[in-house]
Amino acid sequence: MLQCFMSGEVYADMGVGEVFRGKLTGKYFAGQVHGGTFRRSWSLSCSGRKLSVRYSCAAQNAEFEQAQVDEILQNLEAIDAAAA
């Protein structure tokens, strides 16, 4: 499951996590397994606001789904709602 949450907070680089560079930039937090569930998360800057992204799946599916999730995250971009 991939979840995105746009916050009213201004994005601030907290210095933690690995640098993430896609169409949006920010930080990536490495995957972890908890109780059979694999989780990854990102904190990205989207038009100056904080976009939190979380991904989780069954641990046995993590390797198969990683490329698709990486592609989705690399291609996330901000769209001006007024122009859409």
Residue pairs with C-beta under 8 A, 6 or more apart in sequence:
1 55
1 56
1 57
2 53
2 54
2 55
2 69
2 72
3 53
3 54
3 55
4 51
4 52
4 53
4 76
5 51
5 52
5 53
5 54
6 46
6 49
6 50
6 51
7 49
7 50
7 51
7 52
8 49
9 49
9 50
10 48
10 49
10 50
11 26
11 43
11 44
11 45
11 46
11 48
11 49
11 50
11 51
12 50
13 26
13 27
14 27
14 43
16 27
16 29
17 27
17 28
17 29
17 43
18 27
18 28
18 29
18 30
19 25
19 27
19 28
20 26
20 27
20 28
20 42
20 44
20 73
22 73
22 74
22 75
22 76
23 74
23 75
23 76
23 77
24 44
24 45
24 46
24 51
24 76
24 77
24 78
25 44
25 45
26 42
26 43
26 44
26 45
26 51
27 42
27 43
27 44
28 40
28 41
28 42
29 40
29 41
29 42
29 43
30 40
31 38
31 39
31 40
31 62
32 38
32 39
33 39
33 59
33 62
36 58
36 59
37 56
37 57
37 58
37 59
38 56
38 57
38 58
38 59
38 61
38 62
39 54
39 55
39 56
40 54
40 55
40 56
40 69
41 52
41 53
41 54
41 55
42 51
42 52
42 53
42 73
43 50
43 51
43 52
43 53
44 50
44 51
44 52
44 53
44 76
45 51
46 76
46 78
47 78
51 76
53 73
53 76
55 69
57 65
